[in-house]
Amino acid sequence: MSVRPTVTVFTENGAQKSTLALPQVFSAPIRSDIVQFVHTAVNKNKRQAYAVNVEAGHQTSAISWGTGRAVARIPRVGGSGTHRSGQAAFGNMCRGGRMFAPTKVYRKWHVKVNQNQKRYATASAVAASALPALVMARGHKIDEIEEVPLVISDEIESYTKTKAAIAFLKSINAYTDVERVAESKKLRAGVGKLRNRRHTQRRGPLVIYGNDNGIVRAFRNIPGVELASVNSLNLLQLAPGGHVGRFVIWTESAFQKLDELYGSAEKASTLKKDYVLPQPIIANPDLERLLESDEIQAVLKPEEVLVRAKTERKNPLRNFDFLLHLNPYAQVIRDQEAKAVKKTTKKNKVKNTAFINSLLSQ
């Protein structure tokens, strides 16, 4: 959102004329998720219905041979004396058969979108057009532009010649964006090149006017330049592809009418029934900056640093004292083992003595 109090109005030659208060719609929250959702739905509303012929794949006489002939039970073309006779028909796996689930023209082509969602998305797209970082992120060349949003006096609304429109764009240093669009024109990859959409190109400036006194006729033939009335702003133009940040050139009358169209967070719109501009949930969404602020850091407890004494790691299999620390019963086990070894050794000594004596006596 933009928070500048005033915006400069420029003449058709690029000179400063006056200043205007920034409309409240530019302080609307920029919700890219809502913009993408609404754009996806609204973009479907201009689709043209298509379907395959209802008789496709069924324009032949075929019947199954049934069981007992060691062939699949798919319908087969009758007759004889030709390759076609006996061939499978109708199924989507058959040569010359119909497709699976043939398309119908009565599919649900269009999507209904809530009016408030569409207005929210449009307000977000308008607010994003006032941030140079978002405009440049879309690829627009606005390095030499005096100010964003760019407001021009109503003199350009009476243009009727393209030559005058091009001279105007050059005077405000916006023609570099038009040149970028002209250089981007490429042949479309795919079958679309055969369907009246042979070329692709980027989007250029969007000129929003208050009254059409010839401005549409003057600008409509410039590559990438689009025009829109402020009374019927279109999200598909404000955020092409669902990406906010379109480079917008406003006329003075269109810019002044934004407050009437969208109102503010406190005052309802005068041209839209019961519409109040949406408010951001938090004024500053930069959480990192909030947490690092002096006000919050002043009331936080200092960080406690725990210093642990360095302890030697001991092996209980080699250090018997440490083994007793882990298992106090280890001493009892060791004593039992010692007694068992002592008893076994004593018996062996007795037996060995008797055996030696018997050997010596012989």
Phi, psi and chi 1 to 4 in degrees:
 res  aa     phi    psi   chi1   chi2   chi3   chi4
   1 MET       -  148.1   66.0 -177.0   72.5      -
   2 SER  -100.5  139.5 -179.0      -      -      -
   3 VAL  -120.7   12.6  -67.0      -      -      -
   4 ARG   -67.9  137.3  -74.5 -176.5  -64.9  124.2
   5 PRO   -73.4  -34.5   24.7  -32.0      -      -
   6 THR  -131.9  160.1   59.1      -      -      -
   7 VAL  -129.7  140.8  176.3      -      -      -
   8 THR   -83.6  138.4  -54.4      -      -      -
   9 VAL  -101.3  127.2 -180.0      -      -      -
  10 PHE  -106.2  153.4  -63.5   91.1      -      -
  11 THR   -82.1  177.4   63.4      -      -      -
  12 GLU   -66.8  -17.5   57.5 -177.9  -11.1      -
  13 ASN   -94.7   -1.1  -61.6  -37.7      -      -
  14 GLY    93.3    3.9      -      -      -      -
  15 ALA   -86.5  150.8      -      -      -      -
  16 GLN   -72.6  136.3  -65.6 -174.0    5.5      -
  17 LYS  -111.7  -53.3  176.3 -174.3  174.3 -176.8
  18 SER  -161.4 -170.2   59.6      -      -      -
  19 THR  -129.6  153.2   58.9      -      -      -
  20 LEU  -130.8  150.7  -70.1  174.8      -      -
  21 ALA   -71.6  141.3      -      -      -      -
  22 LEU   -71.6  124.0 -172.0   71.9      -      -
  23 PRO   -60.7  152.1  -23.2   33.5      -      -
  24 GLN   -68.1  -19.0  -70.5  -65.7  -45.0      -
  25 VAL   -65.4  -22.7   66.9      -      -      -
  26 PHE   -75.4   -9.7  -72.5   98.8      -      -
  27 SER   -98.1    7.7   63.0      -      -      -
  28 ALA   -68.3  149.6      -      -      -      -
  29 PRO   -65.9  140.1   20.4  -30.2      -      -
  30 ILE   -92.3   99.9  -59.5  173.6      -      -
  31 ARG  -105.4   92.5  -68.1  -72.3  -59.0  -86.3
  32 SER   -66.0  -26.6   57.6      -      -      -
  33 ASP   -67.4  -41.7   54.4  -21.4      -      -
  34 ILE   -68.4  -38.6  -64.3  178.3      -      -
  35 VAL   -61.6  -44.7  172.2      -      -      -
  36 GLN   -66.7  -39.6  -69.6  176.8   -1.8      -
  37 PHE   -64.0  -47.5  171.8   79.3      -      -
  38 VAL   -67.7  -39.8  174.4      -      -      -
  39 HIS   -61.9  -43.0 -177.8  -81.5      -      -
  40 THR   -60.2  -40.8  -58.7      -      -      -
  41 ALA   -75.5  -45.4      -      -      -      -
  42 VAL   -67.6  -32.4  171.8      -      -      -
  43 ASN   -65.5  -17.7 -161.5   31.1      -      -
  44 LYS   -83.6  -10.8  -64.6  177.1 -179.7  177.8
  45 ASN   -81.5    1.2  -67.9  -21.4      -      -
  46 LYS  -114.3   13.3   62.2  179.3 -179.0 -179.7
  47 ARG   -73.5  147.1  -68.0 -169.2  -66.0  176.0
  48 GLN  -102.7  135.9 -177.1  172.1  -27.8      -
  49 ALA   -65.6  142.4      -      -      -      -
  50 TYR  -140.6  154.6   65.3   88.6      -      -
  51 ALA  -167.8  160.4      -      -      -      -
  52 VAL   -83.2  163.2  -64.4      -      -      -
  53 ASN   -62.3  136.0 -167.0  -40.1      -      -
  54 VAL   -64.1  -23.1  -67.7      -      -      -
  55 GLU   -96.8   -1.0  -63.7  179.8   -5.5      -
  56 ALA   -62.0  131.2      -      -      -      -
  57 GLY    84.9   -8.2      -      -      -      -
  58 HIS  -119.7   16.7  -76.8  -92.5      -      -
  59 GLN   -91.0   45.9  -66.1  174.5  -32.8      -
  60 THR  -151.9  161.5 -175.4      -      -      -
  61 SER   -98.5  121.7  174.7      -      -      -
  62 ALA  -149.6  146.9      -      -      -      -
  63 ILE  -149.0  148.2 -168.9  171.0      -      -
  64 SER   -69.4  146.5  173.6      -      -      -
  65 TRP   -80.7   -7.5  -71.9   -3.1      -      -
  66 GLY    79.6 -161.3      -      -      -      -
  67 THR   -98.1  167.6   59.7      -      -      -
  68 GLY    92.9    4.0      -      -      -      -
  69 ARG  -119.4   14.3  -60.1 -175.4   63.7  174.6
  70 ALA    60.1   31.9      -      -      -      -
  71 VAL  -134.3  162.4  -68.1      -      -      -
  72 ALA   -64.3  155.3      -      -      -      -
  73 ARG   -87.1   19.7  -73.4  175.3  -76.4 -173.7
  74 ILE   -67.0  145.9 -167.1   77.2      -      -
  75 PRO   -57.2  141.1  -24.9   33.3      -      -
  76 ARG  -128.0  145.8  -62.8  178.9 -177.5  -85.1
  77 VAL   -69.9  136.3  179.7      -      -      -
  78 GLY   -81.7 -173.3      -      -      -      -
  79 GLY    90.7 -175.3      -      -      -      -
  80 SER  -154.9  171.4   61.6      -      -      -
  81 GLY    82.7    9.3      -      -      -      -
  82 THR  -148.2  158.1  176.2      -      -      -
  83 HIS   -65.6  -27.3  -70.2  -65.6      -      -
  84 ARG   -69.9  -31.4 -177.4   58.8  172.5  149.9
  85 SER   -65.2  132.9   59.8      -      -      -
  86 GLY    89.8   -9.7      -      -      -      -
  87 GLN   -78.4  148.6  -72.2 -176.1   -5.6      -
  88 ALA   -68.7  150.5      -      -      -      -
  89 ALA  -142.8  169.7      -      -      -      -
  90 PHE    74.4  -46.5  -61.6  164.1      -      -
  91 GLY   -66.4  155.6      -      -      -      -
  92 ASN   -71.9  -15.3   63.8  -46.7      -      -
  93 MET   -91.1    0.8   75.7  -66.8  -69.0      -
  94 CYS   -97.9  149.6  -57.5      -      -      -
  95 ARG   -68.6  127.9  177.4  179.6  178.8  -89.3
  96 GLY    79.8    6.4      -      -      -      -
  97 GLY   -87.2  175.6      -      -      -      -
  98 ARG   -78.4  165.1   49.9  152.3  176.9   78.2
  99 MET   -78.4  163.5   65.9  177.4  -70.4      -
 100 PHE   -73.1  134.1  167.3   74.8      -      -
 101 ALA    49.2   70.8      -      -      -      -
 102 PRO   -53.8  137.1  -23.0   33.1      -      -
 103 THR   -66.8  147.8   52.2      -      -      -
 104 LYS  -124.2  151.2  -54.9  -66.7 -177.5 -177.2
 105 VAL   -76.3  -14.9  -67.4      -      -      -
 106 TYR   -91.7   25.7   48.8   79.3      -      -
 107 ARG   -66.0  158.8 -176.6 -167.0  -59.9 -172.5
 108 LYS   -81.1   94.6 -174.3  176.3  179.9  -68.3
 109 TRP   -83.2  -38.5  -61.3   99.6      -      -
 110 HIS  -101.4  155.1  -57.5  121.0      -      -
 111 VAL  -123.2  130.4  179.7      -      -      -
 112 LYS   -84.2  133.6 -178.8 -175.3  179.2  -59.0
 113 VAL  -120.9  138.1 -174.3      -      -      -
 114 ASN   -58.8  139.0  -67.0  -18.6      -      -
 115 GLN   -60.9  -40.1 -173.4 -176.8   60.5      -
 116 ASN   -66.9  -33.8 -157.8   40.6      -      -
 117 GLN   -67.0  -40.8  -77.2 -176.7  -47.7      -
 118 LYS   -64.2  -39.9  -71.6 -170.3  -72.1 -173.4
 119 ARG   -67.9  -38.1  -71.6  174.9  174.1  173.8
 120 TYR   -62.6  -45.2 -159.4  144.4      -      -
 121 ALA   -64.7  -40.5      -      -      -      -
 122 THR   -65.5  -42.3  -55.6      -      -      -
 123 ALA   -63.4  -39.0      -      -      -      -
 124 SER   -64.6  -41.6  -66.9      -      -      -
 125 ALA   -65.9  -38.4      -      -      -      -
 126 VAL   -65.3  -42.7  170.5      -      -      -
 127 ALA   -64.5  -37.3      -      -      -      -
 128 ALA   -69.2  -26.1      -      -      -      -
 129 SER   -69.4   -9.7   68.2      -      -      -
 130 ALA   -95.6    0.6      -      -      -      -
 131 LEU  -105.4  112.6  -62.5  179.2      -      -
 132 PRO   -57.8  -32.9  -21.8   31.5      -      -
 133 ALA   -63.9  -42.4      -      -      -      -
 134 LEU   -71.5  -34.6  -66.0  179.1      -      -
 135 VAL   -66.9  -42.8  176.8      -      -      -
 136 MET   -70.2  -29.7  -64.2  178.0   72.6      -
 137 ALA   -65.9  -27.3      -      -      -      -
 138 ARG   -76.2  -11.6  -76.8 -155.6   82.1 -108.1
 139 GLY   106.8    0.6      -      -      -      -
 140 HIS   -70.8  143.6  -66.7  -71.3      -      -
 141 LYS   -92.5   95.6  -60.2  -67.0 -176.1 -178.3
 142 ILE  -123.8   23.8   59.4  169.1      -      -
 143 ASP   -62.4  -33.5  -58.3  -24.8      -      -
 144 GLU  -102.4    7.0  -59.5  177.2   -1.0      -
 145 ILE   -72.4  140.7  -61.8  -64.1      -      -
 146 GLU   -66.1  -43.3  -68.5  -70.8  -21.5      -
 147 GLU  -158.3  148.3 -167.8  173.9  -83.6      -
 148 VAL  -127.8  124.5  174.0      -      -      -
 149 PRO   -71.3  147.9   25.3  -32.9      -      -
 150 LEU   -97.4  116.9 -175.7   60.3      -      -
 151 VAL  -114.4  128.9 -176.2      -      -      -
 152 ILE  -118.4  149.2  -51.6  -62.8      -      -
 153 SER   -63.7  161.8   61.7      -      -      -
 154 ASP   -70.8    2.6  -70.4  -22.9      -      -
 155 GLU   -62.0  -32.4  -59.6  167.7   -6.0      -
 156 ILE   -72.8  -15.2   64.2  171.1      -      -
 157 GLU   -70.1  -16.9  -70.1 -175.0   -8.8      -
 158 SER   -97.5    6.3   59.8      -      -      -
 159 TYR   -65.5  140.8  -76.6  176.9      -      -
 160 THR  -127.8   -7.7   56.0      -      -      -
 161 LYS  -114.0  139.3  -66.3  -67.2 -176.7  179.4
 162 THR   -66.4  -32.3  -54.8      -      -      -
 163 LYS   -59.1  -42.3  179.9 -170.6  -70.3 -172.3
 164 ALA   -67.6  -36.4      -      -      -      -
 165 ALA   -66.5  -40.8      -      -      -      -
 166 ILE   -66.5  -41.0  -67.7  176.0      -      -
 167 ALA   -61.8  -37.7      -      -      -      -
 168 PHE   -65.4  -44.9  156.8   71.2      -      -
 169 LEU   -62.7  -35.1  -68.6  174.1      -      -
 170 LYS   -71.1  -34.3  -70.9 -179.2  178.2  179.3
 171 SER   -69.3  -28.9   66.1      -      -      -
 172 ILE   -99.8   11.1   63.2  170.8      -      -
 173 ASN    62.9   30.9  -60.3  -38.1      -      -
 174 ALA  -102.0   -3.2      -      -      -      -
 175 TYR   -74.4  -19.0 -163.2   70.7      -      -
 176 THR   -62.9  -31.3   53.2      -      -      -
 177 ASP   -70.8  -33.1 -160.8   41.8      -      -
 178 VAL   -68.6  -39.6  176.4      -      -      -
 179 GLU   -64.3  -36.7  -67.3  174.1  -19.5      -
 180 ARG   -60.7  -40.1  174.1 -172.0   66.7   90.2
 181 VAL   -66.8  -43.8  173.2      -      -      -
 182 ALA   -63.4  -35.7      -      -      -      -
 183 GLU   -74.7  -18.2  -67.1  172.1   -1.9      -
 184 SER   -88.5   -0.6   69.1      -      -      -
 185 LYS   -67.8  121.1 -172.2  173.3 -177.9  178.9
 186 LYS  -133.0  158.5  -61.7  -72.3 -171.9  -58.6
 187 LEU   -74.6  132.6 -162.4   66.6      -      -
 188 ARG   -66.5  139.2 -179.7 -176.5  -65.3  -87.1
 189 ALA   -87.0  125.4      -      -      -      -
 190 GLY   117.1 -175.5      -      -      -      -
 191 VAL   -72.5  -16.3 -175.0      -      -      -
 192 GLY   -58.2  -23.6      -      -      -      -
 193 LYS   -66.6  -16.8   67.3  167.9   69.2   70.2
 194 LEU   -96.2    0.8  -53.1  178.0      -      -
 195 ARG  -121.3   44.3  -63.2  175.7  178.5  169.6
 196 ASN    63.2   23.7  -62.9  -34.3      -      -
 197 ARG  -138.7   63.3   43.8 -177.4 -172.1  -91.4
 198 ARG   -72.7  -30.9 -168.1  166.1 -175.8   79.0
 199 HIS  -119.8  157.0  -63.0   92.8      -      -
 200 THR  -123.9  150.3   61.6      -      -      -
 201 GLN  -157.8  164.3   66.1  179.4   16.0      -
 202 ARG   -74.4  176.1  -54.5  -73.7   78.1   80.0
 203 ARG  -101.0  139.4  -61.9  -69.5 -175.7   97.2
 204 GLY  -103.6 -151.3      -      -      -      -
 205 PRO   -68.5  151.5  -16.2   28.7      -      -
 206 LEU  -110.6  118.8  173.2   63.5      -      -
 207 VAL   -97.4  118.9 -179.3      -      -      -
 208 ILE  -109.1  122.0  -60.9 -179.7      -      -
 209 TYR  -118.0  163.0   58.3   87.6      -      -
 210 GLY   -94.8  -42.5      -      -      -      -
 211 ASN  -135.4  134.3  -59.7  -62.3      -      -
 212 ASP   -90.1   97.7 -179.7   14.7      -      -
 213 ASN  -106.6   24.6  -62.2  -36.5      -      -
 214 GLY   124.7   -3.8      -      -      -      -
 215 ILE   -65.6  -35.1 -174.5  172.4      -      -
 216 VAL   -65.2  -42.3  173.8      -      -      -
 217 ARG   -65.0  -33.4 -176.1 -177.7  179.3   89.1
 218 ALA   -76.4  -37.7      -      -      -      -
 219 PHE   -98.1  -12.8  -78.5   87.0      -      -
 220 ARG   -68.3  -19.7   66.4 -175.8  179.6 -175.4
 221 ASN   -99.9    6.2 -155.8   32.3      -      -
 222 ILE   -87.3  131.6  -57.0  175.8      -      -
 223 PRO   -58.6  128.0  -22.3   31.8      -      -
 224 GLY    82.4  -14.1      -      -      -      -
 225 VAL   -83.2  129.6  177.4      -      -      -
 226 GLU  -121.4  156.7  -65.5  179.7  -17.1      -
 227 LEU  -125.9  149.1  -64.5  102.7      -      -
 228 ALA  -151.8  144.4      -      -      -      -
 229 SER   -81.9  142.6  172.2      -      -      -
 230 VAL   -66.3  -19.9   69.5      -      -      -
 231 ASN   -78.6  -15.0  -62.3  -47.8      -      -
 232 SER  -141.1   66.5   56.3      -      -      -
 233 LEU   -70.7  139.2  -65.8  178.5      -      -
 234 ASN  -116.2  127.4 -171.4   -6.6      -      -
 235 LEU   -63.7  -30.2 -176.6   67.6      -      -
 236 LEU   -65.4  -24.1  -59.3  178.9      -      -
 237 GLN   -92.6  -36.9  -69.0 -179.1  -41.5      -
 238 LEU   -73.0  -29.8  -72.2  169.9      -      -
 239 ALA  -138.8   73.3      -      -      -      -
 240 PRO   -60.4  134.1  -20.1   31.5      -      -
 241 GLY    73.5    6.8      -      -      -      -
 242 GLY    82.5   10.2      -      -      -      -
 243 HIS  -106.3  119.9  -53.6  -63.9      -      -
 244 VAL   -75.4  162.2  -64.1      -      -      -
 245 GLY   109.4   33.1      -      -      -      -
 246 ARG   -72.2  141.0 -178.8   78.6 -175.7  -95.7
 247 PHE   -75.8  114.2  174.6   33.7      -      -
 248 VAL  -116.1  134.6 -179.6      -      -      -
 249 ILE  -110.3  117.0  -60.0  174.4      -      -
 250 TRP   -99.5  142.9  -57.8   84.4      -      -
 251 THR   -86.7  159.7   63.7      -      -      -
 252 GLU   -61.7  -42.3 -173.0  175.8   -0.2      -
 253 SER   -67.2  -37.3   58.9      -      -      -
 254 ALA   -67.5  -39.2      -      -      -      -
 255 PHE   -66.3  -38.7 -161.5   74.3      -      -
 256 GLN   -70.4  -22.6  -69.8  175.0  -29.5      -
 257 LYS   -84.2   -7.9 -159.8  170.3 -176.3  179.3
 258 LEU   -64.3  -36.1  -73.0  175.2      -      -
 259 ASP   -66.3  -34.5  -86.0  -24.8      -      -
 260 GLU   -70.0  -35.0  -61.5  179.1   28.8      -
 261 LEU   -75.2  -42.5  -75.9  167.8      -      -
 262 TYR  -111.5  -16.3  -68.5   96.1      -      -
 263 GLY    65.4 -145.9      -      -      -      -
 264 SER  -143.9 -174.4   63.9      -      -      -
 265 ALA   -70.4  -23.6      -      -      -      -
 266 GLU  -101.0  -32.2  -64.2   81.3   15.4      -
 267 LYS  -111.7  131.0 -178.1 -179.0  177.7 -177.9
 268 ALA   -73.6  159.3      -      -      -      -
 269 SER   -68.5  145.7  168.4      -      -      -
 270 THR   -90.8  -16.0   57.3      -      -      -
 271 LEU  -107.7  -15.3  -60.9  178.9      -      -
 272 LYS  -114.5  130.0  -60.0  178.9 -171.8  -66.1
 273 LYS   -71.1  125.8 -176.1  178.8  178.7 -178.8
 274 ASP    53.8   40.0  -62.2  -28.8      -      -
 275 TYR  -111.3  126.8  178.0   72.4      -      -
 276 VAL  -120.4  136.6  179.0      -      -      -
 277 LEU   -62.0  134.4 -161.4   66.1      -      -
 278 PRO   -65.8  149.4   22.8  -32.4      -      -
 279 GLN  -108.7  147.3  -65.8 -175.7   14.5      -
 280 PRO   -70.0  148.2   23.1  -31.3      -      -
 281 ILE   -66.6  -41.4  -61.8  175.5      -      -
 282 ILE  -126.8  145.3   53.1  177.4      -      -
 283 ALA   -68.0  -37.6      -      -      -      -
 284 ASN  -120.5  105.5 -175.9    6.8      -      -
 285 PRO   -80.5    0.3   29.2  -33.4      -      -
 286 ASP   -81.9   91.7 -169.2  -10.0      -      -
 287 LEU   -66.4  -36.1  -66.4  179.3      -      -
 288 GLU   -62.8  -40.9 -176.1  176.5   -2.3      -
 289 ARG   -67.7  -35.6 -177.2  179.2  173.1 -172.5
 290 LEU   -65.1  -45.8  -73.3  173.8      -      -
 291 LEU   -67.4  -30.8  -64.7  176.4      -      -
 292 GLU   -88.5    1.9  -64.9  -64.1  -26.3      -
 293 SER   -68.9  155.9   63.2      -      -      -
 294 ASP   -65.3  -34.0  -64.8  -24.1      -      -
 295 GLU   -64.6  -41.9  -67.5   80.5    3.4      -
 296 ILE   -78.3  -39.9  -67.5 -179.1      -      -
 297 GLN   -65.4  -26.5  -68.0  -65.8  -34.7      -
 298 ALA   -70.2  -27.0      -      -      -      -
 299 VAL  -101.6    1.9  -63.6      -      -      -
 300 LEU   -85.0  147.6  -67.8  179.1      -      -
 301 LYS   -71.4  146.6  -66.8 -178.2  179.0  179.3
 302 PRO   -64.9  149.8   22.0  -32.2      -      -
 303 GLU   -69.6  131.0 -178.3 -178.4    0.4      -
 304 GLU   -90.0  125.1  -64.4 -178.2    1.5      -
 305 VAL  -104.0  111.9 -179.3      -      -      -
 306 LEU   -85.5  120.3  -62.1  176.8      -      -
 307 VAL  -104.2  112.6  179.9      -      -      -
 308 ARG   -95.7  135.8  -66.7 -174.4  176.8 -178.9
 309 ALA   -66.6  141.0      -      -      -      -
 310 LYS   -75.5  118.4 -173.7  176.7 -179.9 -179.0
 311 THR  -107.4  143.8   56.8      -      -      -
 312 GLU   -79.5  135.2 -178.0 -176.9   -2.5      -
 313 ARG   -84.3  119.9 -176.2  178.3  178.1 -176.8
 314 LYS  -107.4  148.5  -60.5  177.1 -179.3  179.6
 315 ASN   -97.0  114.2 -172.7   -6.6      -      -
 316 PRO   -67.3  -17.8   23.5  -33.1      -      -
 317 LEU   -77.5  -20.4  -60.4  178.1      -      -
 318 ARG  -110.2  -28.2  -65.1 -176.2  178.3 -178.4
 319 ASN  -104.2  105.7 -169.0  -34.7      -      -
 320 PHE   -69.9  -33.0 -172.9   68.7      -      -
 321 ASP   -64.3  -40.3  -67.6  -24.7      -      -
 322 PHE   -69.8  -30.8 -170.7   61.5      -      -
 323 LEU   -65.7  -38.7  178.0   63.1      -      -
 324 LEU   -65.7  -32.4  -72.0  176.7      -      -
 325 HIS   -65.6  -37.1  174.9   69.6      -      -
 326 LEU   -80.7  -37.7  -61.7  176.0      -      -
 327 ASN  -138.9   94.0 -178.0   16.1      -      -
 328 PRO   -61.6  -21.6  -20.9   32.2      -      -
 329 TYR   -76.9   -6.2 -166.0   68.9      -      -
 330 ALA   -62.2  -30.8      -      -      -      -
 331 GLN   -66.9  -40.0 -176.6   64.7   55.2      -
 332 VAL   -64.2  -42.4  178.6      -      -      -
 333 ILE   -63.2  -40.4  -63.9  174.4      -      -
 334 ARG   -66.5  -39.4  175.1  168.1  -76.1 -164.0
 335 ASP   -64.9  -40.8  -67.2  -17.7      -      -
 336 GLN   -64.0  -40.3  -68.8  176.5  -10.3      -
 337 GLU   -65.3  -38.3  -70.2  176.6  -10.4      -
 338 ALA   -65.8  -41.3      -      -      -      -
 339 LYS   -64.2  -41.0  -72.3 -179.9 -178.7  179.2
 340 ALA   -64.6  -38.6      -      -      -      -
 341 VAL   -67.7  -39.1  170.8      -      -      -
 342 LYS   -65.3  -42.3 -171.3  174.8 -179.0 -178.9
 343 LYS   -65.9  -41.3 -175.0 -177.9  -67.2 -174.9
 344 THR   -65.3  -39.6  -55.8      -      -      -
 345 THR   -66.0  -39.3  -53.6      -      -      -
 346 LYS   -64.1  -43.4 -165.8  172.9 -177.3  179.2
 347 LYS   -64.0  -42.0  -71.8 -177.9  179.6  179.5
 348 ASN   -63.5  -35.5  -70.5  -19.2      -      -
 349 LYS   -65.5  -39.4  -74.9 -177.7  177.7  180.0
 350 VAL   -64.4  -48.5  173.5      -      -      -
 351 LYS   -63.3  -39.1  -70.8 -177.9  179.6 -179.7
 352 ASN   -67.4  -35.6  -69.1  -17.6      -      -
 353 THR   -66.4  -45.9  -55.0      -      -      -
 354 ALA   -60.5  -39.5      -      -      -      -
 355 PHE   -67.9  -39.5  178.7   68.8      -      -
 356 ILE   -67.1  -40.6  -67.5  171.9      -      -
 357 ASN   -63.3  -39.1  -68.7  -25.1      -      -
 358 SER   -66.5  -32.8   62.7      -      -      -
 359 LEU   -70.6  -39.9  -70.7  176.3      -      -
 360 LEU   -69.7  -34.0  -66.2  174.6      -      -
 361 SER   -67.1  -26.2   63.3      -      -      -
 362 GLN   -81.0      -  -66.3  177.0   -1.2      -
